[in-house]
Amino acid sequence: MTVNAVDRLAAEVSKIAGAEVELERPNDPAHGDFATNVALRTAPARKRSPRDLAEELAGRARELPAVERAEVAGLGFLNLWLTRDWFVEALAEIDQEYGGGFAQPHQRIQVELVSANPTGPVTVGSARNGAYGDSLARLLRFAANQVEEEYYFNDSGRQVELFRQSVEARRRGEAPPEGGYVGDYLEEIAAKPGDPVLAMLEEIRREVAEFRISIDTWRRQAEIEAEVAELIPRLDTYEAEGTLWARTSAYGDDKDRPLVRSSDGSYLYFAADVAYVRDKLERGFDRAIYVLGADHHGYVARLKAAAAMLGYDPERIEVLIYQLVHIVERGEARKGSKRRGDVVFLRELVEKIGIDAARWYLVSRSADQPIDIDVDLAREQTQKNPVYYVQYAHARIAGIVRNAEEKPDPAAAPAELDPLERELLKRLTDFPAIVAEATERRAPHALPIYAIRVADDFHRFYHDLRVVGSDEEAFRLALCRATQQVIARCLDLIGVEAPDRM
């Protein structure tokens, strides 16, 4: 893990403060480049006035090579203004790997995503699962973990059989069975020979790949269920009400879970869940992350209970829940699909707004919040559309670099930096902390939010300051290239392309 300029400064201030310091950027640059409340936090234990302690720390901070000025504000905030050389050093660190490699320790992690019934194309709801899970996997991989993305096909049970019957009825030119599947996509599947479930699986594989989700392994519920029989003797079970139950309530679950119907020996959902937990953990993953929809809240405790019952550390299981997606078009919420009548498919959304906008919008909010995607805004190629706005900043920088003759050299900095240069550079130095926190909190939505702020600062910088042909061209080109690197990394981590031309 590479320690960046902000980390080194925080370590130096921590040393003089005798306590851990977290540096923050004031909203108003007039209050310094960075600030800390360490005096307020530690003064009571030292039986000191916070302001007196802050004054003492300010005096010592002024002796640090990176600090140009240090002042005390309010009851005891320590505000720091940094030297030109600190900014030059910070800029020189920003390369393609900037902000990465921070995982301690490195882990083998599996992320399971889009585990939907293969009874139709990928829906917009499942696409949020895929976009969110894949972005999280990219973050974990950027942190230097070994990550495997897995798709679990729920290809067993009544809904799958009903899908088969619906396709067979379509092939015969008959109406579907009661409660069966309808929609234009059935015509496509019915035209293909063989098992319609296998045909649907291949269609899903294609859609997922086109959506820039790289699945490493594929598992099928039908295969996992084959392992249940030899697994059941290892479980804490009892019989009641004609059913074999797992005593998961003894392992942290809120109630026991049914495994097998005694009447016909058929497996219930939890039987496959338990077998799948073992299948994951026996492959040696330090952590198995499930990304599940809003109707799976009860799975958190039951999957951890399954791990504990099998003798594994339940903390190796992590369940992330994402909320629903609503499509808004012409100011009205879409009530259904033209093709199916009760769901919106991913391919419909991509046809309307493209992959980049779909990926952006599906990770643009916290997973625990519903998303409303305004189709009319998302397909606009104007700066009102946030994904276009950020991509345009990247493309504009690529154009600047193409038109420049000089090679960017951050060491060729002017004696004094313009406030806009300092603000843009400080924004770029936020990136390592942003990406580390997004990974730890499983919150990739922080990346599009941050990317917009980088684009804002860049556009202000470029609007007011000349780059090519200025006396400061070499330094400003280096600053542009660093901005381009950070924007490109933010976009890549959420599966969005960073174009050089628009």
Solvent accessible surface area in square Angstrom, and as a share of the most:
residue,aa,sasa,rsa
1,M,136,0.61
2,T,115,0.67
3,V,74,0.42
4,N,16,0.08
5,A,3,0.02
6,V,28,0.16
7,D,56,0.29
8,R,80,0.29
9,L,2,0.01
10,A,17,0.13
11,A,61,0.47
12,E,65,0.29
13,V,0,0.00
14,S,22,0.14
15,K,170,0.72
16,I,23,0.12
17,A,3,0.02
18,G,62,0.60
19,A,28,0.21
20,E,150,0.67
21,V,8,0.04
22,E,131,0.59
23,L,21,0.11
24,E,112,0.50
25,R,55,0.20
26,P,30,0.19
27,N,164,0.84
28,D,63,0.33
29,P,66,0.42
30,A,71,0.55
31,H,99,0.44
32,G,1,0.01
33,D,6,0.03
34,F,5,0.02
35,A,13,0.10
36,T,4,0.02
37,N,59,0.30
38,V,0,0.00
39,A,0,0.00
40,L,49,0.25
41,R,119,0.43
42,T,20,0.11
43,A,0,0.00
44,P,95,0.60
45,A,93,0.72
46,R,90,0.33
47,K,183,0.78
48,R,95,0.35
49,S,52,0.33
50,P,43,0.27
51,R,100,0.36
52,D,84,0.43
53,L,2,0.01
54,A,0,0.00
55,E,79,0.35
56,E,78,0.35
57,L,3,0.01
58,A,0,0.00
59,G,29,0.28
60,R,108,0.39
61,A,0,0.00
62,R,122,0.44
63,E,141,0.63
64,L,26,0.13
65,P,121,0.76
66,A,14,0.11
67,V,9,0.05
68,E,111,0.50
69,R,106,0.39
70,A,1,0.00
71,E,75,0.33
72,V,20,0.12
73,A,36,0.28
74,G,55,0.53
75,L,140,0.70
76,G,0,0.00
77,F,92,0.38
78,L,0,0.00
79,N,10,0.05
80,L,0,0.00
81,W,27,0.09
82,L,0,0.00
83,T,27,0.16
84,R,68,0.25
85,D,90,0.47
86,W,11,0.04
87,F,0,0.00
88,V,22,0.13
89,E,81,0.36
90,A,1,0.01
91,L,6,0.03
92,A,65,0.50
93,E,42,0.19
94,I,15,0.08
95,D,78,0.41
96,Q,120,0.54
97,E,120,0.54
98,Y,19,0.07
99,G,16,0.15
100,G,16,0.15
101,G,21,0.21
102,F,31,0.13
103,A,12,0.09
104,Q,134,0.59
105,P,101,0.64
106,H,111,0.50
107,Q,57,0.25
108,R,77,0.28
109,I,3,0.02
110,Q,0,0.00
111,V,0,0.00
112,E,2,0.01
113,L,0,0.00
114,V,4,0.02
115,S,28,0.18
116,A,35,0.27
117,N,62,0.32
118,P,0,0.00
119,T,10,0.06
120,G,7,0.07
121,P,5,0.03
122,V,9,0.05
123,T,33,0.19
124,V,5,0.03
125,G,27,0.26
126,S,17,0.11
127,A,2,0.02
128,R,2,0.01
129,N,6,0.03
130,G,0,0.00
131,A,0,0.00
132,Y,12,0.05
133,G,0,0.00
134,D,2,0.01
135,S,0,0.00
136,L,0,0.00
137,A,0,0.00
138,R,46,0.17
139,L,0,0.00
140,L,4,0.02
141,R,98,0.36
142,F,23,0.10
143,A,1,0.00
144,A,36,0.28
145,N,15,0.08
146,Q,113,0.50
147,V,18,0.10
148,E,33,0.15
149,E,1,0.01
150,E,0,0.00
151,Y,2,0.01
152,Y,12,0.05
153,F,0,0.00
154,N,32,0.16
155,D,8,0.04
156,S,30,0.19
157,G,38,0.36
158,R,165,0.60
159,Q,75,0.33
160,V,2,0.01
161,E,81,0.36
162,L,9,0.05
163,F,0,0.00
164,R,58,0.21
165,Q,91,0.40
166,S,2,0.01
167,V,0,0.00
168,E,65,0.29
169,A,4,0.03
170,R,75,0.27
171,R,79,0.29
172,R,147,0.54
173,G,69,0.66
174,E,93,0.42
175,A,83,0.64
176,P,52,0.33
177,P,42,0.26
178,E,167,0.75
179,G,65,0.63
180,G,20,0.19
181,Y,19,0.07
182,V,73,0.42
183,G,12,0.11
184,D,91,0.47
185,Y,2,0.01
186,L,1,0.01
187,E,100,0.45
188,E,87,0.39
189,I,5,0.02
190,A,15,0.12
191,A,89,0.69
192,K,84,0.36
193,P,127,0.80
194,G,51,0.49
195,D,48,0.25
196,P,4,0.03
197,V,0,0.00
198,L,84,0.42
199,A,16,0.12
200,M,1,0.00
201,L,6,0.03
202,E,105,0.47
203,E,21,0.09
204,I,3,0.02
205,R,80,0.29
206,R,108,0.39
207,E,8,0.04
208,V,5,0.03
209,A,67,0.52
210,E,92,0.41
211,F,3,0.01
212,R,64,0.23
213,I,7,0.03
214,S,79,0.51
215,I,24,0.12
216,D,80,0.42
217,T,34,0.20
218,W,64,0.22
219,R,59,0.22
220,R,67,0.25
221,Q,11,0.05
222,A,46,0.36
223,E,94,0.42
224,I,2,0.01
225,E,36,0.16
226,A,84,0.65
227,E,52,0.23
228,V,2,0.01
229,A,66,0.51
230,E,101,0.45
231,L,2,0.01
232,I,31,0.16
233,P,110,0.69
234,R,116,0.42
235,L,17,0.08
236,D,45,0.23
237,T,40,0.23
238,Y,67,0.26
239,E,122,0.55
240,A,40,0.31
241,E,157,0.70
242,G,49,0.47
243,T,18,0.10
244,L,31,0.16
245,W,52,0.18
246,A,0,0.00
247,R,88,0.32
248,T,0,0.00
249,S,56,0.36
250,A,68,0.53
251,Y,76,0.29
252,G,66,0.63
253,D,9,0.05
254,D,117,0.61
255,K,116,0.49
256,D,29,0.15
257,R,16,0.06
258,P,45,0.28
259,L,0,0.00
260,V,17,0.10
261,R,111,0.40
262,S,57,0.37
263,S,105,0.68
264,D,100,0.52
265,G,41,0.39
266,S,38,0.25
267,Y,75,0.29
268,L,36,0.18
269,Y,158,0.60
270,F,6,0.03
271,A,1,0.01
272,A,3,0.02
273,D,23,0.12
274,V,1,0.00
275,A,0,0.00
276,Y,6,0.02
277,V,0,0.00
278,R,33,0.12
279,D,20,0.10
280,K,0,0.00
281,L,5,0.02
282,E,115,0.51
283,R,59,0.21
284,G,38,0.37
285,F,3,0.01
286,D,65,0.34
287,R,59,0.21
288,A,0,0.00
289,I,0,0.00
290,Y,10,0.04
291,V,0,0.00
292,L,13,0.07
293,G,12,0.12
294,A,27,0.21
295,D,123,0.64
296,H,51,0.23
297,H,111,0.50
298,G,38,0.36
299,Y,42,0.16
300,V,53,0.30
301,A,36,0.28
302,R,40,0.15
303,L,3,0.02
304,K,52,0.22
305,A,0,0.00
306,A,1,0.01
307,A,0,0.00
308,A,29,0.22
309,M,18,0.08
310,L,12,0.06
311,G,69,0.66
312,Y,31,0.12
313,D,78,0.40
314,P,45,0.29
315,E,106,0.47
316,R,60,0.22
317,I,1,0.00
318,E,29,0.13
319,V,18,0.10
320,L,25,0.13
321,I,25,0.13
322,Y,21,0.08
323,Q,37,0.17
324,L,109,0.54
325,V,23,0.13
326,H,79,0.35
327,I,8,0.04
328,V,31,0.18
329,E,15,0.07
330,R,189,0.69
331,G,69,0.66
332,E,129,0.58
333,A,63,0.49
334,R,51,0.19
335,K,194,0.82
336,G,18,0.18
337,S,7,0.05
338,K,174,0.74
339,R,64,0.23
340,R,52,0.19
341,G,52,0.50
342,D,99,0.52
343,V,36,0.21
344,V,18,0.10
345,F,0,0.00
346,L,7,0.03
347,R,38,0.14
348,E,10,0.05
349,L,2,0.01
350,V,38,0.22
351,E,121,0.54
352,K,59,0.25
353,I,18,0.09
354,G,28,0.27
355,I,42,0.21
356,D,30,0.16
357,A,5,0.04
358,A,0,0.00
359,R,0,0.00
360,W,4,0.01
361,Y,21,0.08
362,L,1,0.01
363,V,3,0.02
364,S,27,0.17
365,R,113,0.41
366,S,25,0.16
367,A,14,0.11
368,D,99,0.51
369,Q,73,0.32
370,P,66,0.42
371,I,3,0.01
372,D,89,0.46
373,I,0,0.00
374,D,57,0.29
375,V,0,0.00
376,D,46,0.24
377,L,56,0.28
378,A,2,0.02
379,R,97,0.35
380,E,54,0.24
381,Q,143,0.63
382,T,59,0.34
383,Q,98,0.44
384,K,143,0.60
385,N,4,0.02
386,P,31,0.19
387,V,5,0.03
388,Y,42,0.16
389,Y,29,0.11
390,V,0,0.00
391,Q,13,0.06
392,Y,58,0.22
393,A,0,0.00
394,H,9,0.04
395,A,9,0.07
396,R,81,0.30
397,I,0,0.00
398,A,7,0.06
399,G,14,0.13
400,I,10,0.05
401,V,43,0.25
402,R,114,0.41
403,N,114,0.58
404,A,19,0.14
405,E,169,0.76
406,E,88,0.40
407,K,174,0.74
408,P,40,0.25
409,D,60,0.31
410,P,33,0.21
411,A,73,0.56
412,A,49,0.38
413,A,15,0.12
414,P,29,0.18
415,A,83,0.64
416,E,142,0.64
417,L,14,0.07
418,D,43,0.22
419,P,94,0.59
420,L,44,0.22
421,E,1,0.00
422,R,40,0.15
423,E,44,0.20
424,L,0,0.00
425,L,0,0.00
426,K,3,0.01
427,R,52,0.19
428,L,0,0.00
429,T,6,0.04
430,D,29,0.15
431,F,1,0.01
432,P,15,0.09
433,A,70,0.54
434,I,45,0.23
435,V,0,0.00
436,A,33,0.26
437,E,87,0.39
438,A,2,0.02
439,T,8,0.05
440,E,138,0.62
441,R,151,0.55
442,R,41,0.15
443,A,8,0.06
444,P,2,0.01
445,H,32,0.14
446,A,26,0.20
447,L,0,0.00
448,P,2,0.01
449,I,72,0.36
450,Y,5,0.02
451,A,1,0.00
452,I,53,0.27
453,R,119,0.43
454,V,1,0.00
455,A,0,0.00
456,D,41,0.21
457,D,11,0.06
458,F,0,0.00
459,H,25,0.11
460,R,125,0.46
461,F,0,0.00
462,Y,71,0.27
463,H,154,0.69
464,D,90,0.47
465,L,25,0.13
466,R,166,0.61
467,V,4,0.02
468,V,54,0.31
469,G,49,0.47
470,S,20,0.13
471,D,147,0.76
472,E,44,0.20
473,E,15,0.07
474,A,14,0.11
475,F,0,0.00
476,R,22,0.08
477,L,0,0.00
478,A,7,0.06
479,L,0,0.00
480,C,0,0.00
481,R,77,0.28
482,A,4,0.03
483,T,0,0.00
484,Q,17,0.08
485,Q,39,0.17
486,V,3,0.02
487,I,1,0.00
488,A,30,0.23
489,R,53,0.19
490,C,1,0.00
491,L,1,0.00
492,D,66,0.34
493,L,2,0.01
494,I,1,0.00
495,G,4,0.04
496,V,5,0.03
497,E,98,0.44
498,A,31,0.24
499,P,35,0.22
500,D,73,0.38
501,R,168,0.61
502,M,106,0.47
